[in-house]
Amino acid sequence: MSSLENELKKLIIESLDLEDIGVDDIDSHEALFNEGLGLDSIDALELGLAIRKKYNIRIDSEKDDVVKIFASVAALAEFIDSEQRAA
């Protein structure tokens, strides 16, 4: 597991106040929404803001691939990594 994935798991837990979940409880490839971690659209907004604040990366909710970006911790890490390399 990458350190970025671990950072994102901590960010998800802290920014969404997930008190009963630890970093080890989140599978990097598990879905973040619906049947996976169970996040909703409000959580997506909060997480998007937290990512913007921490990594200075804006995830445009109008993009066609936003669902793919938020699919899992691994997908988020891949997106952030590619954006940081492009900057």
N, C-alpha and C positions, 0 to 999 in steps of 0.2 A: 504494500500500500504506500502511495506517495505521501510526502509530507503535506503537499497541497490538499490532498483528499482529507487528511487528518484535520488540517486547519479549517476546511469547509465544514466538516462534521461538527467541530467545536462552534463554528460560527452559526450553524443551523440551530444547535442546541441553545446557545446563548441568545441569539436574536429572536427566537420563537418561544423562549421560556419553556423548553421541553424538559421539565424537571425529572421525570422518571426514565429518561433515556440517557445512556452514556455513549461515548464515541464507539466503543466496541459493539454496541447494539445496532449500529447503522452499517448495513452492507453497502459498500461503494457502488455496487451494480443494481441494488434494489431500487424500485421505482420510488420517487419522492412523493408522488401524489396517488390518490385513490387507494388501490389495494396494497401499495407498498407502505411507506411511512405514514401515509394518510394526511398529507398536507393539503391545503385548499388554496384558492386564488388569493385570499388575503395574505396567507403565509408566503405565497410567491412574491407578492409586492414587498413585503417586509424583508424577505431574503434578498430580493433584487437591490433594495436600498442598502442593506448591510454589505453586500458585495461591492456596490458602487463606492461606499464609504471606505471599506478596507483596501480594495484593490484598484480603486479609481477606474473601474470598468463599468460602463453602462450597458445593460441588457435591454434592448429595445423590444417592448412588448408587442410592437406591430410587425416584427420580423416573422417570416414564415417558419423559421427554425427555432423559435422560442420554446416550443414544446420539447424539441430534441435537446436543447441546451439544459432545460430543467428536468430531463428524464431521470437522472441519477446523480449521485455525488461524483462519480467518475466522469460523466458527461460535462458537468459543471467545471470540474478541474481541467478537463481537456480544452474547453472553451476559454477559460481564464488564461491558461498557459499559452494558447495560440494568440490571444489578444495581447498578452504581455510581450510576446516575441515580436509581434507586428509593430508595437509602439516604438 
